[in-house]
Amino acid sequence: MRIPKKLIRIIGVFITSLMCVVGPVASSPVFAGKADVFEVKVVKTEADIYRFSVTVSHADEGWDHYADRWDVLDAKRNVLGTRVLMHPHENEQPFTRSMTLSIPMHVKAVTIRARDKGHGYGGSEVRVVLPK
């Protein structure tokens, strides 16, 4: 079956028009996705002091939409500590940042979550058992 040239031109114009409309929308911060915690390493340095090295993955798109923090939560989702990320990491993905934190002695496991300026929280979280 042969497709008429006129139909091919119409389809081409339609696709070009669609790209002009969808292209700018698809590149907006809404489509960058949520910040995901990729990996967590925890080292106990003193009785109740732990060093967290957290790897976050997010399609940072400049100052208006980037992963801007990660939190350490207890089992009841109380925030035990926050590592603020001061700038986008557009050319460094995924990236790892560390924080030393005092954790109450009764806490045996924590959850790490990340946040981005476009979506807030909601990406992948990682739960870790604290080393003894």
RAKA-V968808 format. One record per residue. N is the residue number from 1. OMEGA is omega in whole degrees, -180 to 180 (* if undefined). Layout:
n->N omega->OMEGA
n->N omega->OMEGA
This chain:
n->1 omega->-178
n->2 omega->180
n->3 omega->-179
n->4 omega->-179
n->5 omega->-180
n->6 omega->179
n->7 omega->178
n->8 omega->177
n->9 omega->180
n->10 omega->179
n->11 omega->179
n->12 omega->178
n->13 omega->180
n->14 omega->-179
n->15 omega->178
n->16 omega->178
n->17 omega->180
n->18 omega->179
n->19 omega->179
n->20 omega->180
n->21 omega->-175
n->22 omega->-177
n->23 omega->-180
n->24 omega->179
n->25 omega->-178
n->26 omega->180
n->27 omega->179
n->28 omega->-179
n->29 omega->-179
n->30 omega->-177
n->31 omega->-179
n->32 omega->180
n->33 omega->-178
n->34 omega->179
n->35 omega->-179
n->36 omega->170
n->37 omega->-172
n->38 omega->-177
n->39 omega->178
n->40 omega->173
n->41 omega->-179
n->42 omega->177
n->43 omega->176
n->44 omega->-178
n->45 omega->176
n->46 omega->-175
n->47 omega->-179
n->48 omega->-177
n->49 omega->-179
n->50 omega->174
n->51 omega->180
n->52 omega->171
n->53 omega->-172
n->54 omega->177
n->55 omega->-178
n->56 omega->176
n->57 omega->178
n->58 omega->179
n->59 omega->-180
n->60 omega->-178
n->61 omega->179
n->62 omega->-171
n->63 omega->-179
n->64 omega->-178
n->65 omega->177
n->66 omega->175
n->67 omega->-172
n->68 omega->176
n->69 omega->165
n->70 omega->-175
n->71 omega->171
n->72 omega->-176
n->73 omega->172
n->74 omega->-176
n->75 omega->179
n->76 omega->178
n->77 omega->170
n->78 omega->179
n->79 omega->178
n->80 omega->180
n->81 omega->-180
n->82 omega->173
n->83 omega->179
n->84 omega->178
n->85 omega->-166
n->86 omega->-176
n->87 omega->177
n->88 omega->176
n->89 omega->-175
n->90 omega->-176
n->91 omega->-179
n->92 omega->-177
n->93 omega->-16
n->94 omega->-179
n->95 omega->-178
n->96 omega->175
n->97 omega->-175
n->98 omega->177
n->99 omega->174
n->100 omega->-170
n->101 omega->173
n->102 omega->-179
n->103 omega->178
n->104 omega->-175
n->105 omega->-178
n->106 omega->-179
n->107 omega->-178
n->108 omega->180
n->109 omega->179
n->110 omega->175
n->111 omega->177
n->112 omega->177
n->113 omega->178
n->114 omega->179
n->115 omega->172
n->116 omega->-175
n->117 omega->-178
n->118 omega->-174
n->119 omega->-172
n->120 omega->180
n->121 omega->175
n->122 omega->178
n->123 omega->-180
n->124 omega->177
n->125 omega->178
n->126 omega->176
n->127 omega->179
n->128 omega->173
n->129 omega->-178
n->130 omega->179
n->131 omega->-180
n->132 omega->*
